Amino acid sequence: MAEHKHGSMDTREQEKTFNGFIRLVVWGAGISIGILIFLALVNA
């Protein structure tokens, strides 16, 4: 079995994917909140 050195793995792709996921969640939450506010104002 190969020797494993802790902290030697290249994690740039995982970090890019995670950052993209977080950006998507933030945008999705913002759009959802905006839609809810719009619906509340229209139905009031």
N, CA, C, O and CB atoms as a CASP TS submission, in Angstrom:
PFRMAT TS
TARGET T0000
AUTHOR 0000-0000-0000
METHOD Language model
MODEL 1
PARENT N/A
ATOM      1  N   MET     1       0.840  -1.175   0.000  1.00  0.00           N
ATOM      2  CA  MET     1       0.000   0.000   0.000  1.00  0.00           C
ATOM      3  C   MET     1       0.890   1.246   0.000  1.00  0.00           C
ATOM      4  O   MET     1       1.964   1.252   0.602  1.00  0.00           O
ATOM      5  CB  MET     1      -0.958  -0.006   1.219  1.00  0.00           C
ATOM      6  N   ALA     2       0.434   2.294  -0.678  1.00  0.00           N
ATOM      7  CA  ALA     2       1.220   3.521  -0.773  1.00  0.00           C
ATOM      8  C   ALA     2       1.200   4.288   0.548  1.00  0.00           C
ATOM      9  O   ALA     2       0.226   4.244   1.299  1.00  0.00           O
ATOM     10  CB  ALA     2       0.690   4.408  -1.905  1.00  0.00           C
ATOM     11  N   GLU     3       2.273   4.972   0.804  1.00  0.00           N
ATOM     12  CA  GLU     3       2.354   5.811   2.000  1.00  0.00           C
ATOM     13  C   GLU     3       1.496   7.051   1.809  1.00  0.00           C
ATOM     14  O   GLU     3       1.488   7.650   0.734  1.00  0.00           O
ATOM     15  CB  GLU     3       3.821   6.206   2.306  1.00  0.00           C
ATOM     16  N   HIS     4       0.787   7.427   2.840  1.00  0.00           N
ATOM     17  CA  HIS     4      -0.054   8.630   2.791  1.00  0.00           C
ATOM     18  C   HIS     4       0.576   9.705   3.661  1.00  0.00           C
ATOM     19  O   HIS     4       0.870   9.478   4.835  1.00  0.00           O
ATOM     20  CB  HIS     4      -1.513   8.324   3.261  1.00  0.00           C
ATOM     21  N   LYS     5       0.778  10.869   3.077  1.00  0.00           N
ATOM     22  CA  LYS     5       1.295  12.007   3.832  1.00  0.00           C
ATOM     23  C   LYS     5       0.131  12.956   4.093  1.00  0.00           C
ATOM     24  O   LYS     5      -0.484  13.472   3.159  1.00  0.00           O
ATOM     25  CB  LYS     5       2.463  12.732   3.062  1.00  0.00           C
ATOM     26  N   HIS     6      -0.160  13.176   5.348  1.00  0.00           N
ATOM     27  CA  HIS     6      -1.281  14.033   5.729  1.00  0.00           C
ATOM     28  C   HIS     6      -1.071  15.451   5.196  1.00  0.00           C
ATOM     29  O   HIS     6      -0.014  16.050   5.400  1.00  0.00           O
ATOM     30  CB  HIS     6      -1.451  14.055   7.264  1.00  0.00           C
ATOM     31  N   GLY     7      -2.096  15.985   4.505  1.00  0.00           N
ATOM     32  CA  GLY     7      -2.036  17.352   3.997  1.00  0.00           C
ATOM     33  C   GLY     7      -1.368  17.492   2.644  1.00  0.00           C
ATOM     34  O   GLY     7      -1.101  18.613   2.212  1.00  0.00           O
ATOM     35  N   SER     8      -1.086  16.384   1.956  1.00  0.00           N
ATOM     36  CA  SER     8      -0.380  16.478   0.677  1.00  0.00           C
ATOM     37  C   SER     8      -1.317  16.437  -0.523  1.00  0.00           C
ATOM     38  O   SER     8      -0.866  16.605  -1.656  1.00  0.00           O
ATOM     39  CB  SER     8       0.623  15.360   0.565  1.00  0.00           C
ATOM     40  N   MET     9      -2.604  16.221  -0.303  1.00  0.00           N
ATOM     41  CA  MET     9      -3.554  16.120  -1.416  1.00  0.00           C
ATOM     42  C   MET     9      -3.870  17.503  -1.990  1.00  0.00           C
ATOM     43  O   MET     9      -4.008  18.473  -1.245  1.00  0.00           O
ATOM     44  CB  MET     9      -4.853  15.427  -0.954  1.00  0.00           C
ATOM     45  N   ASP    10      -3.983  17.587  -3.310  1.00  0.00           N
ATOM     46  CA  ASP    10      -4.347  18.842  -3.967  1.00  0.00           C
ATOM     47  C   ASP    10      -5.865  18.997  -3.905  1.00  0.00           C
ATOM     48  O   ASP    10      -6.594  18.188  -4.480  1.00  0.00           O
ATOM     49  CB  ASP    10      -3.838  18.877  -5.453  1.00  0.00           C
ATOM     50  N   THR    11      -6.338  20.009  -3.226  1.00  0.00           N
ATOM     51  CA  THR    11      -7.779  20.180  -3.011  1.00  0.00           C
ATOM     52  C   THR    11      -8.354  21.366  -3.780  1.00  0.00           C
ATOM     53  O   THR    11      -9.444  21.837  -3.452  1.00  0.00           O
ATOM     54  CB  THR    11      -8.062  20.355  -1.534  1.00  0.00           C
ATOM     55  N   ARG    12      -7.650  21.856  -4.791  1.00  0.00           N
ATOM     56  CA  ARG    12      -8.144  23.037  -5.517  1.00  0.00           C
ATOM     57  C   ARG    12      -9.480  22.770  -6.201  1.00  0.00           C
ATOM     58  O   ARG    12     -10.371  23.620  -6.168  1.00  0.00           O
ATOM     59  CB  ARG    12      -7.118  23.486  -6.556  1.00  0.00           C
ATOM     60  N   GLU    13      -9.631  21.599  -6.821  1.00  0.00           N
ATOM     61  CA  GLU    13     -10.898  21.297  -7.499  1.00  0.00           C
ATOM     62  C   GLU    13     -12.048  21.197  -6.505  1.00  0.00           C
ATOM     63  O   GLU    13     -13.142  21.696  -6.768  1.00  0.00           O
ATOM     64  CB  GLU    13     -10.782  19.992  -8.294  1.00  0.00           C
ATOM     65  N   GLN    14     -11.808  20.557  -5.369  1.00  0.00           N
ATOM     66  CA  GLN    14     -12.858  20.456  -4.356  1.00  0.00           C
ATOM     67  C   GLN    14     -13.239  21.824  -3.821  1.00  0.00           C
ATOM     68  O   GLN    14     -14.416  22.085  -3.576  1.00  0.00           O
ATOM     69  CB  GLN    14     -12.409  19.557  -3.212  1.00  0.00           C
ATOM     70  N   GLU    15     -12.257  22.704  -3.635  1.00  0.00           N
ATOM     71  CA  GLU    15     -12.544  24.048  -3.143  1.00  0.00           C
ATOM     72  C   GLU    15     -13.335  24.846  -4.169  1.00  0.00           C
ATOM     73  O   GLU    15     -14.244  25.589  -3.800  1.00  0.00           O
ATOM     74  CB  GLU    15     -11.247  24.778  -2.796  1.00  0.00           C
ATOM     75  N   LYS    16     -13.007  24.708  -5.449  1.00  0.00           N
ATOM     76  CA  LYS    16     -13.757  25.399  -6.499  1.00  0.00           C
ATOM     77  C   LYS    16     -15.196  24.898  -6.546  1.00  0.00           C
ATOM     78  O   LYS    16     -16.129  25.689  -6.692  1.00  0.00           O
ATOM     79  CB  LYS    16     -13.080  25.203  -7.870  1.00  0.00           C
ATOM     80  N   THR    17     -15.377  23.581  -6.421  1.00  0.00           N
ATOM     81  CA  THR    17     -16.720  23.015  -6.432  1.00  0.00           C
ATOM     82  C   THR    17     -17.517  23.491  -5.230  1.00  0.00           C
ATOM     83  O   THR    17     -18.685  23.857  -5.366  1.00  0.00           O
ATOM     84  CB  THR    17     -16.658  21.489  -6.452  1.00  0.00           C
ATOM     85  N   PHE    18     -16.895  23.489  -4.043  1.00  0.00           N
ATOM     86  CA  PHE    18     -17.574  23.942  -2.826  1.00  0.00           C
ATOM     87  C   PHE    18     -17.952  25.409  -2.939  1.00  0.00           C
ATOM     88  O   PHE    18     -19.065  25.788  -2.574  1.00  0.00           O
ATOM     89  CB  PHE    18     -16.685  23.720  -1.593  1.00  0.00           C
ATOM     90  N   ASN    19     -17.042  26.244  -3.440  1.00  0.00           N
ATOM     91  CA  ASN    19     -17.341  27.670  -3.593  1.00  0.00           C
ATOM     92  C   ASN    19     -18.485  27.886  -4.574  1.00  0.00           C
ATOM     93  O   ASN    19     -19.331  28.754  -4.357  1.00  0.00           O
ATOM     94  CB  ASN    19     -16.098  28.432  -4.063  1.00  0.00           C
ATOM     95  N   GLY    20     -18.520  27.108  -5.649  1.00  0.00           N
ATOM     96  CA  GLY    20     -19.624  27.195  -6.599  1.00  0.00           C
ATOM     97  C   GLY    20     -20.943  26.787  -5.966  1.00  0.00           C
ATOM     98  O   GLY    20     -21.975  27.411  -6.213  1.00  0.00           O
ATOM     99  N   PHE    21     -20.911  25.736  -5.146  1.00  0.00           N
ATOM    100  CA  PHE    21     -22.111  25.289  -4.455  1.00  0.00           C
ATOM    101  C   PHE    21     -22.619  26.352  -3.490  1.00  0.00           C
ATOM    102  O   PHE    21     -23.818  26.629  -3.445  1.00  0.00           O
ATOM    103  CB  PHE    21     -21.837  23.989  -3.708  1.00  0.00           C
ATOM    104  N   ILE    22     -21.719  26.943  -2.724  1.00  0.00           N
ATOM    105  CA  ILE    22     -22.118  27.989  -1.779  1.00  0.00           C
ATOM    106  C   ILE    22     -22.710  29.184  -2.517  1.00  0.00           C
ATOM    107  O   ILE    22     -23.716  29.748  -2.087  1.00  0.00           O
ATOM    108  CB  ILE    22     -20.918  28.434  -0.926  1.00  0.00           C
ATOM    109  N   ARG    23     -22.082  29.571  -3.633  1.00  0.00           N
ATOM    110  CA  ARG    23     -22.602  30.686  -4.432  1.00  0.00           C
ATOM    111  C   ARG    23     -24.005  30.364  -4.933  1.00  0.00           C
ATOM    112  O   ARG    23     -24.886  31.224  -4.898  1.00  0.00           O
ATOM    113  CB  ARG    23     -21.663  30.993  -5.625  1.00  0.00           C
ATOM    114  N   LEU    24     -24.223  29.142  -5.396  1.00  0.00           N
ATOM    115  CA  LEU    24     -25.538  28.732  -5.882  1.00  0.00           C
ATOM    116  C   LEU    24     -26.578  28.779  -4.770  1.00  0.00           C
ATOM    117  O   LEU    24     -27.697  29.240  -4.996  1.00  0.00           O
ATOM    118  CB  LEU    24     -25.470  27.328  -6.475  1.00  0.00           C
ATOM    119  N   VAL    25     -26.233  28.314  -3.582  1.00  0.00           N
ATOM    120  CA  VAL    25     -27.159  28.319  -2.450  1.00  0.00           C
ATOM    121  C   VAL    25     -27.509  29.755  -2.055  1.00  0.00           C
ATOM    122  O   VAL    25     -28.671  30.053  -1.776  1.00  0.00           O
ATOM    123  CB  VAL    25     -26.549  27.563  -1.245  1.00  0.00           C
ATOM    124  N   VAL    26     -26.519  30.642  -2.029  1.00  0.00           N
ATOM    125  CA  VAL    26     -26.775  32.036  -1.652  1.00  0.00           C
ATOM    126  C   VAL    26     -27.691  32.699  -2.678  1.00  0.00           C
ATOM    127  O   VAL    26     -28.652  33.372  -2.307  1.00  0.00           O
ATOM    128  CB  VAL    26     -25.447  32.823  -1.526  1.00  0.00           C
ATOM    129  N   TRP    27     -27.401  32.515  -3.955  1.00  0.00           N
ATOM    130  CA  TRP    27     -28.255  33.081  -4.996  1.00  0.00           C
ATOM    131  C   TRP    27     -29.670  32.504  -4.923  1.00  0.00           C
ATOM    132  O   TRP    27     -30.649  33.241  -5.032  1.00  0.00           O
ATOM    133  CB  TRP    27     -27.649  32.821  -6.381  1.00  0.00           C
ATOM    134  N   GLY    28     -29.774  31.197  -4.742  1.00  0.00           N
ATOM    135  CA  GLY    28     -31.088  30.551  -4.653  1.00  0.00           C
ATOM    136  C   GLY    28     -31.892  31.067  -3.477  1.00  0.00           C
ATOM    137  O   GLY    28     -33.091  31.316  -3.604  1.00  0.00           O
ATOM    138  N   ALA    29     -31.238  31.231  -2.322  1.00  0.00           N
ATOM    139  CA  ALA    29     -31.928  31.750  -1.144  1.00  0.00           C
ATOM    140  C   ALA    29     -32.375  33.190  -1.389  1.00  0.00           C
ATOM    141  O   ALA    29     -33.498  33.557  -1.044  1.00  0.00           O
ATOM    142  CB  ALA    29     -31.016  31.671   0.101  1.00  0.00           C
ATOM    143  N   GLY    30     -31.509  34.000  -1.977  1.00  0.00           N
ATOM    144  CA  GLY    30     -31.858  35.398  -2.256  1.00  0.00           C
ATOM    145  C   GLY    30     -33.024  35.519  -3.214  1.00  0.00           C
ATOM    146  O   GLY    30     -33.918  36.341  -3.013  1.00  0.00           O
ATOM    147  N   ILE    31     -33.018  34.704  -4.253  1.00  0.00           N
ATOM    148  CA  ILE    31     -34.122  34.739  -5.222  1.00  0.00           C
ATOM    149  C   ILE    31     -35.414  34.265  -4.570  1.00  0.00           C
ATOM    150  O   ILE    31     -36.477  34.841  -4.804  1.00  0.00           O
ATOM    151  CB  ILE    31     -33.794  33.865  -6.456  1.00  0.00           C
ATOM    152  N   SER    32     -35.329  33.217  -3.752  1.00  0.00           N
ATOM    153  CA  SER    32     -36.526  32.707  -3.062  1.00  0.00           C
ATOM    154  C   SER    32     -37.107  33.759  -2.122  1.00  0.00           C
ATOM    155  O   SER    32     -38.321  33.959  -2.092  1.00  0.00           O
ATOM    156  CB  SER    32     -36.190  31.428  -2.271  1.00  0.00           C
ATOM    157  N   ILE    33     -36.260  34.427  -1.364  1.00  0.00           N
ATOM    158  CA  ILE    33     -36.728  35.480  -0.463  1.00  0.00           C
ATOM    159  C   ILE    33     -37.339  36.622  -1.257  1.00  0.00           C
ATOM    160  O   ILE    33     -38.372  37.165  -0.868  1.00  0.00           O
ATOM    161  CB  ILE    33     -35.577  35.999   0.416  1.00  0.00           C
ATOM    162  N   GLY    34     -36.713  36.990  -2.364  1.00  0.00           N
ATOM    163  CA  GLY    34     -37.261  38.045  -3.216  1.00  0.00           C
ATOM    164  C   GLY    34     -38.631  37.682  -3.760  1.00  0.00           C
ATOM    165  O   GLY    34     -39.529  38.523  -3.791  1.00  0.00           O
ATOM    166  N   ILE    35     -38.800  36.438  -4.190  1.00  0.00           N
ATOM    167  CA  ILE    35     -40.102  35.996  -4.698  1.00  0.00           C
ATOM    168  C   ILE    35     -41.151  36.034  -3.592  1.00  0.00           C
ATOM    169  O   ILE    35     -42.281  36.466  -3.818  1.00  0.00           O
ATOM    170  CB  ILE    35     -40.001  34.575  -5.286  1.00  0.00           C
ATOM    171  N   LEU    36     -40.775  35.581  -2.394  1.00  0.00           N
ATOM    172  CA  LEU    36     -41.732  35.609  -1.280  1.00  0.00           C
ATOM    173  C   LEU    36     -42.141  37.032  -0.921  1.00  0.00           C
ATOM    174  O   LEU    36     -43.314  37.281  -0.642  1.00  0.00           O
ATOM    175  CB  LEU    36     -41.136  34.921  -0.055  1.00  0.00           C
ATOM    176  N   ILE    37     -41.209  37.957  -0.923  1.00  0.00           N
ATOM    177  CA  ILE    37     -41.535  39.360  -0.634  1.00  0.00           C
ATOM    178  C   ILE    37     -42.446  39.922  -1.728  1.00  0.00           C
ATOM    179  O   ILE    37     -43.413  40.628  -1.442  1.00  0.00           O
ATOM    180  CB  ILE    37     -40.240  40.214  -0.517  1.00  0.00           C
ATOM    181  N   PHE    38     -42.124  39.600  -2.981  1.00  0.00           N
ATOM    182  CA  PHE    38     -42.957  40.064  -4.095  1.00  0.00           C
ATOM    183  C   PHE    38     -44.380  39.530  -3.968  1.00  0.00           C
ATOM    184  O   PHE    38     -45.346  40.270  -4.152  1.00  0.00           O
ATOM    185  CB  PHE    38     -42.349  39.632  -5.440  1.00  0.00           C
ATOM    186  N   LEU    39     -44.503  38.238  -3.654  1.00  0.00           N
ATOM    187  CA  LEU    39     -45.849  37.657  -3.510  1.00  0.00           C
ATOM    188  C   LEU    39     -46.608  38.278  -2.340  1.00  0.00           C
ATOM    189  O   LEU    39     -47.819  38.479  -2.429  1.00  0.00           O
ATOM    190  CB  LEU    39     -45.755  36.137  -3.316  1.00  0.00           C
ATOM    191  N   ALA    40     -45.915  38.581  -1.255  1.00  0.00           N
ATOM    192  CA  ALA    40     -46.562  39.202  -0.106  1.00  0.00           C
ATOM    193  C   ALA    40     -47.062  40.606  -0.447  1.00  0.00           C
ATOM    194  O   ALA    40     -48.143  41.009  -0.015  1.00  0.00           O
ATOM    195  CB  ALA    40     -45.594  39.259   1.079  1.00  0.00           C
ATOM    196  N   LEU    41     -46.272  41.346  -1.222  1.00  0.00           N
ATOM    197  CA  LEU    41     -46.687  42.694  -1.592  1.00  0.00           C
ATOM    198  C   LEU    41     -47.829  42.690  -2.589  1.00  0.00           C
ATOM    199  O   LEU    41     -48.715  43.543  -2.517  1.00  0.00           O
ATOM    200  CB  LEU    41     -45.519  43.458  -2.162  1.00  0.00           C
ATOM    201  N   VAL    42     -47.825  41.748  -3.515  1.00  0.00           N
ATOM    202  CA  VAL    42     -48.870  41.683  -4.537  1.00  0.00           C
ATOM    203  C   VAL    42     -50.204  41.246  -3.922  1.00  0.00           C
ATOM    204  O   VAL    42     -51.258  41.747  -4.316  1.00  0.00           O
ATOM    205  CB  VAL    42     -48.458  40.714  -5.666  1.00  0.00           C
ATOM    206  N   ASN    43     -50.167  40.318  -2.963  1.00  0.00           N
ATOM    207  CA  ASN    43     -51.401  39.794  -2.379  1.00  0.00           C
ATOM    208  C   ASN    43     -51.920  40.620  -1.217  1.00  0.00           C
ATOM    209  O   ASN    43     -52.978  40.310  -0.671  1.00  0.00           O
ATOM    210  CB  ASN    43     -51.186  38.391  -1.922  1.00  0.00           C
ATOM    211  N   ALA    44     -51.209  41.655  -0.827  1.00  0.00           N
ATOM    212  CA  ALA    44     -51.638  42.424   0.344  1.00  0.00           C
ATOM    213  C   ALA    44     -52.768  43.363   0.024  1.00  0.00           C
ATOM    214  O   ALA    44     -53.243  44.081   0.905  1.00  0.00           O
ATOM    215  CB  ALA    44     -50.486  43.203   0.911  1.00  0.00           C
TER
END
